[in-house]
């Protein structure tokens, strides 16, 4: 699998890439931060498919976009390696295991109700996720926050979103503006590459897609290419939407889901948590696809499955299809599956369009500091946002927001043990999740 540290790996076949992306789809726990950390370990450090500098450049672009950034990063790397089919394959396999697992869990949830075993497992997994996200934020931060200015941007972003509820797009815009100014006034502070900043290829060896590797023909920017991909994506979305409207009516549940989740996808700056209030308001209050408590349970289920956290839309679609009986009484499961499918398709389609259409433009900016400096600043701000999401989740898991002041000491102990396992002993995500699930079962039965 791995070549020596002095030579780049051999070309990767689409078949080899297929098995990697499929495996990643099943092990990508921990939200976007955890997933990006897994990809960095596998693709930069172990397999050396892509250099760290190229990896971070792609990541910065994905951070800038609405939508699930880890999924978009997988699409981007798949596209660089194997053109458009590689990008579609990477993105689809990143999402598919999550959709199937969450569909199964949603069916168990709605068909069999509240099972104590499931509640116990969830109780143990939630604190583990807090630790996983914090550990991944630390890993990304140690690579991205290379000087005092970038650290200050990360701290400011954390305070802005955690203390003052500043919208994520405003944080991104402010960071980009700082990057534009910084790229002109202190360019060395915003240069992610170069020898003096030691991005890290010296420790991993040459990569298949290395810092100085020429841009492959399919990744070279042309306006015709950008327009062609964008037009194809928009045509696909419109065709699917028109087909639903023709079959079920403009006011049909599936048609409304298609339009609603397209809008949600365009608002998903900063990951799933940033768009959750919008999804909650629409799905619970406006359309009545599910209840408030069901939405919260769906988030917990989403935390336990691999794949992007925004996959909670599949749960919303599943319960909404079941509740509204879109195929009529007696066909609840088929209705639920259709709802989950529509929600997932329209949530993720924009991500594929953004990457496949915009990737060549991003590749053309790799050595242009005026364009990369804003992305470097944005990357620093997102570290702060990821930490704030971990704190947000900890507030709910540990009962820090409980008016009675009763903190959940058992959950805090599980999170602390998980953190020690990750930071001190470098335990893998899957064994950690499994161990914490068992701990949750034990604690729930002792109670």
N, C-alpha and C positions, 0 to 999 in steps of 0.2 A: 504493500500500500504506500509506504513512505520511501521516498528516495533519500539519498544522502544529503547532508546539509549544504554541500557545495554545488549541487546541480538542481535545476528546477524539476518538478515532477513531470512525468509524461502527460501527454494530452489525455483529457478525461472524456470517455465515451458518454453518449446520452444515456445509455443503459446504466452505467455506473452512477451517473448523476441522479437517475430515476430512483435507485435504491437509497441513495443518501437523502434525497428530499422526502421520500416516503418515511424513512426512519425519523427524520427531523420532525415530521408532522405528528408522530406518536410521542416524542420525548420533549417537545417544546413547552415545558411548564414555566411558570414564573412571570407571566406577562411579557410585554415587549422587552423590558430590561433583561430578564432572564433568557429570553429567546435570542436576543442579540449577543449576549455573552456566550451562549452555546455555539452559535454560528462562528463567533470569533475564535473560540477554542478549537473547533473542528476545522474550519476553512482557512484560517490564518496561521494558527500555531501548528496543528497536527498534519493536515493534508497539504497545506500551502497551495491551495487553488488560487488564492488572491493575496496580494501583499496588504500589510496593515494600512498603508497610506491610501491605497485604492479602496479598501474596505471602508475606512473612515470618510473618504470623500463621497462614496455612495450613500453611506449612512446619513451624512449631513443633508443630502438632498431629500432622502426619505423623511427625515425629521421635519423638513420644511412643508411637506405635503399634508393635506388632510388624509385621514385613513390610518390603518394599522401599519406602523413603520417597519416592524419586524417582517411582516408579510411582504411589504414592498421591497425590503432589502433582499429577501430570498428571490423575488421576481427579478430584481436588478442583476444579482450575481448569476442566476440561471440564464438570463438574457445575454450577459457578457460572454458566458461560456458557450452557449449553444443557440444563439439568435432568438427569434421570437418563440419557436417551439420550446426552447429551454426555459424561457421566462414563464410561459403559460404553465408548463409542467411543474416548475418549482412552486409557483403560487398556488396552483390547484392542490398539489400534494401537501402543502403546508396547512391548508384549510380543511381538506377532506376528512382526515381522521377525527379532527375536532367536531366537525358537523355530524359524523356518524355516532361518535360517543355521546355528544350532547343530545342528539335525537333519542338515543336509547335511554339516557338518564331522564330526559323530559317525559318519555312515555312511562317509565317506572314511577316518576314523580306524580303524574296526573292520574295514572291508572291504579296505583297502589297506595297513594296517600303518604302520610307521615310515618316512615319506618325508623324505629329507634337506632338500628344499626347504621343507616345512612346519616342520621343526625350526629351520631358519635364520630363517624369518619370525618364529616365536614368540620366538626368541632376541632379536631386535631390538625386538619389541613390548613385552615384559615391562618393560624399563627405562623405556620411554616412558610406560607406565601409572603408574609410580612418580611421574614428573614431573607428569603430568596431575592425579593425585589431590592432590599437594602444592600445585599451583597453584590448584586449585579450593578447597582448604581455606583457602588464603590469601585468596581472593576472599570466601568466606563469612565468614571471621574478621574481615576488615576492615569488613564491614557489621554483624556481630553483636556483636563485642567492643568495646563503646563506652566502657567505663570499666574501672578497675583491678579492681573486684569480678568483672566478667564474664571478664576475662582470667585472674584467679586461678582461677575455676571451670574454665576450659578447661585450664589447666596442671595443676590437681589431677586432672581427669578423665584427661588423658594419662598422668600418673604412675601413677594407680590401675590403669589397664588394661594399661599397658606394663610396669610394674615389679612390680606386685603381683597381676596377674591377677584383679582384682576383676570380678565378673560385671557385664555392661552394665546389666541391670535395677537393680542396686544403685546404680550411678552415676546413672542417671536418677532414682531415688527420692531420693538425697541432693541432687541438683541441684534437684529440685522442692521439697524441704523448705527449702533455702536460699532459693529464690524466694518461698515462702510467708512466711518470716520477713522477707526483704528487702522484699517488697511492703508489709509493715506498717511496718517500721522505717526504710527508705530507699527509698520508692517511686520517686523520680526516677532511681535507679540501674537500675531494672528496667522503665522505660517505654520501649518500642521506638518509640513514636510521638511526636507533639508537635513544636512548632516548634524548640525549643532543640536537639533531637537531630538535626535535619535528615536525616530518613530518606532523602530523595533525590528526591522527585517534582519538585522545582523544576528539576532538571537534565534530566528526561525529558519534562516536560509532563504535562497531565491524562491520566488513563487511562480506558479504557472502564468498568472496575470501579475507581472511585477511592476514596480514603480516606473521603470523606463520601457516597459513593453509597449510596442506601437499599438495604437488603437485599431482593433480589427475592422475590416471594411464595413460590416453591418452596424458598427457602433459610431460611424462617422456621421456628423450632423448634415442633413439637407432639409430645406423647407418642405420639399415634396414628400419626403419620408414622414416628417412630423404631421403634415396635413393628412396624409394617407391613413396613418394609424389612428389619428384622432377621429377622422370621418368614419372609419370602420367601427370603432368603439361606440361612437354616438349612434350610428345606424343600428348596431346590435341592441343597444339599450332601448331605442325608440321602437324597433320591431317587436321586442319582447313586451314592452309596455302596451303597444297597440293591440297585440294578440290577446293580452289579458283583458283589456278594455272591451274588445270585440266579443270575447267569450263570456265574461262575467259582468260586463257593464262598467261604466266609469265609476260608479259608486260601490262596486263590488269590493269585498274585503281584500282579495289578492291584488286588485288594481290599486287600491289605496295603499297597501303595503309597499308595492313597487315604488310609488312616488314618495312615500314617507321615508323609506330607507335610502333612497337616492339622496334626498335632502340631508338625512342623518350622516351619510358617508361624507358629504361635502363639509360638514361641521366638525368632523372628528379630528380636530387638532389636539395633540397632547394625549392621544390614546382614548380608551373606552370611557374612563371616568369623566373626561371633559364633556362627552356627549350624553352621558347617562341621564342628566336632568331633562334634556330634550326628549330622549326616548321615553322616559317615564311619563312625562307630561302628555305626549302624543298617544302612547300605547294604552295607558291607564285612564287618563282623564278625558281625552278627546274621542278615541275610538272604542274604548272599553274592551280591548282584546284580552286583557288579564287584569287581576287586582294588584294593589300595591304590595301586599305580603308575597304574592306569587312572583312579582318582579324582584324582590329582595332575595327570595329563594333561588331564583334564576341566576342572580349574580354569584351566589355561593356555589351553585353547580358549575357555572362558567369558570370559577377559580380552580376547580378540581380537574378540569379537562385540559389537555394540551391545546396549543394553537392560540390565536390572538384573543384577548379578553373581549373584544367587540363581538365575538361569537355569541354573546348573550342575545344578539338580535335573532339568532336561530331559535333560541328558547322562546322569545317573544312571538316569533312567527308561528312556532309549533303550537303554543298554547292558544294563540289567536285563531289559528285555523281550526283547532279542535273545538274551541268555545263557539265560534261562529258557524261551524258545520258547513263550510263552503261547498262541499259536495253533497250536502243533504244529510238528514238523520241516518244513523247506521254506518256512516262512512267517516267517522271521526279521525281514525288513524291516517287515512289517505289525505283528508283535509289538513291535518296537522303537518304531515310530510310536505305537502304543497306549500303551506305557509312558511315552514322553515327554509325550503328551497328558494322561494321568492325573496325572502328577507336576506338570505346569504348572497344570492346572485347580485341583487341590486346594491348591496352594501360594498361588495368587493370589486365589482366591475370597474369603478373609477380608478382603483389602485392599479389595475393592469394597464388602463389607458395612460395614466400619468407616467408610469415607468417606461412602457414600450415606446411612447411618443416622445417623452422628455429625456430619456436616457442618453441619446446621442448628444443633445445640447449640454448635458452635465459633463459628459466625457470631454467635450471640447473646452471646458473651463478648468481642467485639472491643474494647469500650470499658470493660471491667471489669478494672481493674488487679489486683485480688485473684486473678483467674483467669489473666490473661496473664503476671504476674510469674513464676510457676513455669515457664511455657512458655519465657519468655525465658532463664531460668537453664538449662533443659534444652538449649535451642539452643546456649548457650555451651559446655556440657559436650560436646556432640556434635562441636564443632570439634576439641576435644582428642582425641576418639576417632578421628575421621577421620585426623588426623595420625599417631596410633599405628598405624592400619592401613597407612598409607604406609610407616612404619618397619618394620612386620612384613613387608611384602612386599619391601622393600629388603633386609632381612636374608637372604631366600632368593634373591633375584635376583642380589645382588652377592657372595654367598658369605661374608657377615660371620659367619655361624654355622658356617662350615667349621672343624672341629677342627684341620685342618692349617694353617689361617691363610692359605690361598690365596684372595685376593680376586680377583674377576673384573673386571679393570681395563677391559676392552673394554665390558662392560655398564655400568660406572660412567661411562665416557666418553659412551656413548650417552644415558644419563639426564641427564648434565650438559648435553649439547648440546640435548636436548629441553627441559630447564628454561630454558635461555637463550632458545630459540625461543619458548617460552610467555610468559615474564616480560618479556623485552626487546623481542621483535619481534611479540608477540601473534599468533603463527601459529595457525591453526585446528586443531582436534583431528584431523580427517580427513587433511589433508596431513601433519601431524606423524606420525601412525600409519603412513602410507604410506612416508614417508622413513625412519623407524626400521626398518620391515620390510625395506627395501632394504639399510640399513646392517647389519642382522642377517644377511642373506644373504651379503653381502660378507665379513663377519668370519668366519662359519661356514665359508665355502669357503677362506679364507686359512689357517684352522686345519687 
